Amino acid sequence: MSDPADAHCPLRPLLPVPVLAQDRRLPPPPTPPPGSNGGAVPRRITINAACNTCRSRKAKCSGERPACSLCRRRKLDCLYETDGAETHAQARKRKYAEARSESTKYAELVQLLQTRPLHEVQDILGRLRSGVSVDAILSHVETGDLLVQLAVIPEARLRFEFPYIAEMPASLLSDNPYLESMLFESASLLPRAQTAASMGRDVSVLLQKFGTADYQSPYLKPVHAAEVVEPRLSSVKPSQWTSVCTDDTLMRQLLATFFRIEYLFNTPFQKDIFLEDMAASRTTFCSSLLVNSTIHSMCGLDTIGKKYLHHGIRLAHEMRLLEGPPPRLSKRERTGWAFTAWVLYSLDALAAFHFMHPPHIKSLPAAPTPDPTEETNWYGEVWVKYPLAQTLSRVFFAHMFRERCRLRIIMASAAKAYFEPGTVVTRELAGYYAHLLDAWYDQLPECLRPRWIVHPSHFQLHNEFHHAKMTLYQPLVQQSSADPLPLTVVQNSVKNMETLLRVYYLRHGFDALFSILIQPLAIMAFMCLDRLKGETSQAEREAIRSTLFLVTKGFIDQGKSHHLGQTLFRVIKSNMQPEEASLMKGIASIPDDDEEAQRGRQQAIHSHWPASLMRGRGGLGDLESSRLSALVQEITAAD
């Protein structure tokens, strides 16, 4: 029913907007969802950027892409300067960044043309003329540089730096033959920070001394950078002889590492004959027992290993090994026979002298060691190749093995004279064997003299000589203070041993496994600990600390490879004064194992080696309490 008032006020009828023909294709407006206010005015749609046509006409643009409604109606080209939802300000920033990137590319191209060698510049210009893009050229050059960097062999010339105090102690600088060695001179020419130009000048000095670039490699590069070159290794299959590992490639690499350092001083067999029998599956000079013994050697179990040494000596007497090879054997078999006899004799002499008891083998092997210059094959030389070197370098194993046997003859005789029950050491007895040692030292071949030593085994040969002289005179130091000779000899030997350790460290470091290095490290460590307990000047105390921290670092580094180094580190650490222990924490990364692991390693050490017998003032400590097993029990009880 209509309102009466409406009849007197007629209203204008509202008609729908007529739809144009060209707009019939547009979709109908969306239907408002249920419950919404269908009569509400829709929110105005914000347009981020108008097209160029609408901007020039200052018309309202619908912002549709690829063409707005106005351009569609008038059939005009609709172009936008923006991308997607960009505003005009954002588009300007994007275009600026693109222009800057483009400019940078061309700047890099110009720099290449200015700095690259002429033949590379010609190649770049040729690619540009052929239509290659600038991006492709820059990518090609960058990729080529990376490949060149990957192909370059890392710099192998280096020297290690002493911890705590970088300089050699003043007490070692005078009257010291090892500071005149070529190895020390070459290490001194390569400081830690050096420019390429100065390094080139220093290397040219070395070339004048060495004669050829290849000959200088052992003196400029650490031994662990070298690789053993042994053709026989490629044909052996160690997995046929041991169940430790079935990966023959890995086992061959481990054998090569063994021949590079450890074998040269702890020689258990003749290398060439051993590898030939291993490759041919012959058991004459190779066996599973020998292979496994090589793998498990140097575990700090000399009290157990001594039983095997005694059994080996009994077998040698049964075979008449020391009486010389039978004539019926071939030349190769006679070589293996005689070499094995000298290995056994040398090992027994070493054990007798260091563990302070008479030797078990009373006579020399009947077959002599031949002249290395005439019969190098009798010994089996070891050849290594250093990075960037064009030729191989030999380690003079033949000369070293023969001189080691000659030294062990003197040591065996001295052990028999010194360590028989009831023997009284006199100055005459010490002087007799010291004279024999000095004669041996004076007759060393040129390659083993202090001037030319370079390999770790060469250093240990000289260490053994000085340790032998020190042992001869130690009993006399405390007997008479009126005679200065014993103390002078002992202190001079200690001085030379410390110098050898320091020069060794400068070139080779302590990271590479060399188990026999533990002996001089222990001698210097216990001597330093004892000297720090006495009255010393501040300068002398700092020098002693420098040596103590260096040898302690040696125990840490060697301890990464065997328990003996770890155990000796614990022994030395437990005997340090609080001040030295605190300083040591800031110098070396001290391993922090759990107590159970430490106790397990300590209990695994069964050694009668008198590790701490040497005292700081040149005298001797108590023999039994200085044995390694006693020292380990002491720190185990303290824990």
Helices and strands as residue ranges (DSSP letters): H 4-7, G 21-23, H 52-57, H 69-74, H 88-115, H 118-129, H 134-151, G 170-172, G 177-180, H 182-188, H 196-210, H 213-220, G 223-225, E 227-228, G 231-235, G 238-240, H 248-260, H 262-265, H 271-279, H 288-295, H 302-319, G 321-323, H 331-355, H 376-379, E 383-385, E 393-394, H 397-418, H 427-442, G 446-448, H 456-477, H 485-508, G 515-517, H 518-532, H 538-558, H 563-575, H 578-585, H 595-603, H 628-638
